[in-house]
Amino acid sequence: MEHLRGMPIVELISVTAVKCFALEHPESVELTEHGVPQNRCFALVDGEGSRLRSSLTSWPIVLRAGYDADAERLRIVFPDGTVIEESALGNAERVELTYADRPVQARVVTGAWEERLARMAGHPVRIVRPDVHGSVLSAPVTLISDGSLERLGREAGAAVDGRRFRMLFTLAGCRPHEEDEWEGRLLRIGEAVIRAGGPVDRCAMTTRDPDTGERDLDTLGLIKGYRGLSEGRTIDFGVYADIVRPGVVSVGDTVEPL
């Protein structure tokens, strides 16, 4: 595909099979009606079945996961190199979670990983699989631009690693917060078409180093300092988007407002 001169492009794609785990960066993904099939397919709950919030839980960020949808296998890689791979289908035990003020039905996916996860967390941890893929996301697509990251970096006095915001697509070739101007517009991104939505309300997860989970940057204070609070008293950075036409998106693809 020949890229259009002056158009923003996809610089980085970030996904993770288990919500809160370390990000993986494929060269291309397929956007379906509910998002990327290998993205946030599973979530973490405690022994009582309550979701583990990424803003309060840092230890999962050092874990990696792989999901083989064809074989229905989930693989977890621990920091010491131990790999545990078991069935991803889940069992009859069910839990109800709440994401974005809506109930999410899920089934428990048991495995030998539970004991090691509990040791890391200091309490029981279980993996669950939502019945509807994408239901643990506020929207199937999130966008953040290099221009916005560079603007934040000026406040921080150093470059800011965009991975700490855990967005699906990082775009290059944008003005600071240009993505905010796209709200309501259709965008062609690779083979897909999406509709840009509202801003992403940021949480304390963004203050953590994306590799270690340690708090190392007051992103919320910095963003609030130069952007202020929204009318809803939120600290916003990056935008959501919905999928209008599914398709493959690859690193280097253009992002064309329609």
NORTA-V55227 format. One record per backbone hydrogen bond with DSSP energy under -1.0 kcal/mol. NH is the residue of the N-H (numbers start at 1). CO is the residue of the C=O. Records with the same first field share a line. If there is no record, write none. Layout:
NH=CO, CO
This chain:
7=4
9=172
10=253
11=170
12=170
14=168
15=24
19=42
21=18
22=63
24=15
29=249
31=247
32=35
35=32
39=36
40=16
41=17
42=17
43=128
45=126
46=50
49=46
52=44
56=53
57=53
61=58
62=59
63=60
64=77
66=75
68=73
72=68
73=68
74=86
75=66
76=84
77=64
78=82
81=78
84=76
86=74
88=72
91=108
95=106
97=104
99=102
102=99
104=97
106=95
107=129
108=93
109=127
114=111
117=113
118=114
119=115
120=116
121=117
122=118
126=45
128=43
129=107
131=105
135=132
137=134
141=241
143=239
144=169
146=171
149=145
150=146
151=147
152=148
153=149
154=150
155=151
156=152
157=153
158=153
164=161
165=162
166=163
169=142
170=12
171=144
172=9
178=175
180=177
181=178
182=179
183=180
184=196
185=182
187=194
188=256
189=192
190=254
191=248
192=189
193=245
194=187
195=242
196=185
197=240
200=238
202=235
206=203
207=204
208=205
209=214
213=209
216=207
217=207
219=217
222=218
223=219
224=220
225=221
226=222
227=223
228=224
230=234
233=230
237=200
239=143
240=198
241=141
242=195
244=193
245=193
247=31
249=29
251=27
252=10
253=250
255=8
256=188
258=186
